[in-house]
């Protein structure tokens, strides 16, 4: 049995409770309100709901490029760099990114992995010995579903993904697809595939939002990447009013995979509260992947990030939720429990 004391952000509302979390056999046994001298802040560990970890071989290489030039399949800079990287280089680069994500409070990422079976296996190997569990959306050949956790499609304007969607459904694994990043033309075709997850939705219109609500499709937004690529701003407030919305950092070549940076940017730039943003970075991603974490509550998996509330950065904060979302960085992480 282990106890973790401090200010605990409890439940779906992240209610600050002074006390301790009791952990037994990897699960939260109880949350006890009690006096404590600890200044730590205990919150659910992050689930980064959209990454491209393979891009770790080309950090900053796409600076100043357009969406098509940077990442569009099959001939963008990203895909050329991936093709040129040898397996050892790729695995090492991805492993280092996963290690950073752990240092920055994450226990999982939902990764769109390129290069079919070979790519999915490379990410599995990269995650060995690293306490970050990637949920892999594989791509290309259907046989990737023998290795991956689901299928991740580039976009409905890139190809006909009917067969891939059917294969995912037959296996009972999720089908995810990029939609509405460069423009709105691929959103309805993506929704026609009845996906389990949409990524980006920058150019979603009211008719798209209504379809998303009717079909109960969750959405992952990646605001910093959208800004870097100059494709626009996702309608985060409208999306939140229609469906579950999670937060992702997208391409490692464009952005550090830090949920702290993504939360601070999102809270500052969009019509959202700190609690909504924290939910997007924890609970929503966990729900999409089917993980039993993302909330600090009895019976749930004990996947927790513990911040040093007395760090030089956080000392004196008057609102722990705002402090986590607006101010905290990876340097404030005392430990990650999982």
N, C-alpha and C positions, 0 to 999 in steps of 0.2 A: 504494500500500500504506500502511496505517495501523496503528500499534500502540497498544494501550490497556493501560496497566500498572496494577498494584495487586493487591488480593486478589480473585481471580476465583472466582465461585460456579459451579462446573463441573458440567455434566451433570444428570441427573434427580435426583441426591442433593444438588445444590448444595454439593459438596465445596469448601471454601475452598483455593485454590491461589495461592501467591504467585508472580506472574509476569506474563505479558502475553498479550493476545489479538491475533492478527495478522489484520487484515481486508483483503481484496482484492476489488474489484468487488462490494462490498455483501454479501460472505459471509465467514464465519469460516474462514480458511485453516488456522490452527493455534492451539493454546493451549500456550504455552511456560512451563515452570516455571523461574524464574530469579530471581536477587536483584534487587530493585527498591527504590528509595527512596519510591515512590509509596504514599500512604496511601488511595488511592481504593478503593472497593468496586464491582466490576463484576458486574452481574447481568442476567438477561433482562429486557427491557422488559415492562411490564405489559400485559395484555389484559383490559380491563374487560368481563366476560362478560354483563352485563345493564345497560342504561341506557335511559332515556327522555329523550333530549336535547331534545326539543321543550319539555319542562317548564322550560327555561331562561328562558322569558318570565315565569315566575311563582314565582321562588325564595321559599321560606318562606310562600307564600300559603296552604298547607294545614296550617300548624301547628295542632295541636289537633283536627283533623278525623278522623273515622273513615275506614276504607278506602273505603266507598261514597261518602261525602261528598267525599273528596279526589280519587280517581282512577278510580272505576268508570265504564265507559261506559254510556249516552252523555251523562248529564246532570250529571256531577260538576263540581266547581270547575275541575279540570284541563281538561276538555273545553270548558267555557265559555270559559276563558282562551285556549285554542288557537284556538277559533273567532273570538274577538275580535281576535286579533293579526294585524296585516298582515304580508305576506310579508317585507318588508324588516326589520321588527322581529324576526321569528322567525329569519331567517337570521343576522342580526347576533348575536342572543343565543346561538344554537347555536354559531356560530363562536367566540365568546368562551369558551364551555364547552370546546370542543375544544382551544383554546389552553391553557387551564388544565390539561387532562388531559395535554397534552404536557409542560408545566412540571412536572407531578407524576409523570413517568416512564412514561406510557402511549404506546403506538404504535397502539392500536386499541381499539374498543369494539363490542360486539354490541348494536345499538340496535333496540328495538321502536319503529318510526316510525309515528305515526298519520297519518291524512288521505290515505291512498291514494297514487296517483301523484304528486299535488301535494306531499304531505309528503315522499316519498322524494326527489324532485328538489330540494326545499328543503335537505335534509340534504346531498345531493351538492354543491350550490352552497356550503353553509356550510363544507364540508371543503376547498374549493379553496384552495390555498396554505397549508394547515395540515398539518403532518406527523403527523396522526393519521388513520388509515384506518378509517372506520366500516364495519362489516359490517351492512347494513341488512336487518332483517326488516320487510318492508312489511305493510300491512294493508288492509282494506276490499276494493276491487275486485280481481278476478283480474289485471287488466292491470298491477297494481303489479309483477308479476313481470318485466315488461319493463324495469323500472328497478332494482328491489331485488335483493338477493342471496339472499333467501329469504322465507318468509311467517311472520309472527308473530301468533298468535291470542291474543285476550284471555283466553279461558277456555271450557271445554267447556259450562259452564252458561249462557253468554251467547248461544250460537248453535250451529248445526250447521255444523261446519267440514269436512265430508266432501269437498265440492267443492274447497275451497282446498287440502286435504291432497293430493288427487289431482292437482291442477294443479302443485303443487310437485314431486311425485314424477315427473310426466311431464317436467318441465323439468330434473330432476336437481339440484334445489336443496333446502336443508333447510327443514323445517317445524318451528317451535317454538311452544310454548304455555305460558301460565301455568297452574299447577295447584297445588291444596292451599294456597292463600294464606288465604282466609277460613275454610275448613273442608275436610273431606276429600271432599266429595260430587262434586267435579269431577275427581278423580284417575283413577279407573278409566275414565270416558269419554274423558279425555285420552289415556290409554295405549291405548285402543281405536283411536285414530287413528294409532297407530304413529309417534309423533313422533321427530324427530331431537334434540330438546332440550326438557326440562322446566324451568320456572323457578319457584322458591320451595319447593314441597313441604314447607311448614311442618307440615302435619298428616298427613304420610305415616305409615301404619301398616305393620306387618310384611308384610302381604299386598301392599301397594303396593311395598315395597322389593324383595320377591321378583320381582314383575313387572318392575320397573325393571332388575334384574339379568338376568332371563331375556331381556328385549328389548334389553339393552345400551344403555339410554338415558342419556346424561349429564344432569346436573342443575346448574343454576346457583342458588346460594343468595345471598340479600341480607339478611344479619342485621340491619344497622342500620335499613334501611327497615321490616322486619318489626317491630322494636322501636318505632320512631316511630309506626307505624300501630296498634300494640297487637294484632297478629294472632297473636302467639306466637313460638316459637323453632324454627327448623328442626332436625331431628335430624341434625346435621352428622356426628357420629361414625358413626351407622348408615348414612348415605348413603355415606360414604367406604368403608365395608366392602362396599358393593354396586355402586358404579359410579364413574365419573369425576365429580368435583365441582369446579365452577369458582366464582369469586367475582365478584359484581357489586355496583354501588352503587345501582342502580334509579333512581327518579325524582329528577331534579335539583331539583325543587321541594321535596323532602324532605331531601336529603343532598348535601353536596359530593361530586363524583365523584372523590374521592381514594382510590386503592387503599391508600395508607398508613393512612388512618383505618380503612378496612374491614378490613385485615389486623390491625391492633392490636386492634380490637374483637373480631374473631373469635377470635384467639389467646387473648385474655383471658377470654372468656365461654363458650368451648366446649372440649370434650375433644379438642383437636387440638394437634399439635406445630407449632413455627415453620416447619419444613420443609414440612409438609403445607399450611400456609396459604400459604406462598410459591409452592408448586406450584399451588394453586388460583388464585392471582392472575396466574400467568404461563403455565405449560405447559398447564394444562387449558383455559383459554380459547382459546389458540392451536390446540389440537387440535380443539376443537369447530368453530371457524371454518375449519379446514383451512389455517391459516397455517404457514409453514415457519420458525417462530421459537418463543420460549418456553423454549428451552434453549440454554445456552452450550456448543456442541460444534462440532468441525470439520465443515464442509460445510453448516451451517445458516445461515440468513439472519442477518446481523449486526444484530439489533434489540436494543440494549443500553441499560440505564440505568446511568449512572456517578454514584455518590454520593461526596461529599467526606468521606472517613473521618476527616479532621482538622477537620471543622466543630466549632463550639462544642457542638453537640448530640451528635455521634458520637465525638468524641475520647475515647479511653480505653475504648471498648467492647472486651470480651474475646471475644465471639462474633459474627462478622459476620452470620450468618443471623438470630439473635435481634435484632441491632441494626437490620437492615432491617425486620423484621416488627413489632417492638414499639416502636421508638424513632424511626426515621427519619421525616422529613416532606418535603414538597415543597421546603422551604428547603435541604435537604441535597443536592438534585439538582444535580450539576455540569453534566451534559449528557446528552442522549439521542441515541443513534446509531441511525439506521435508513436 
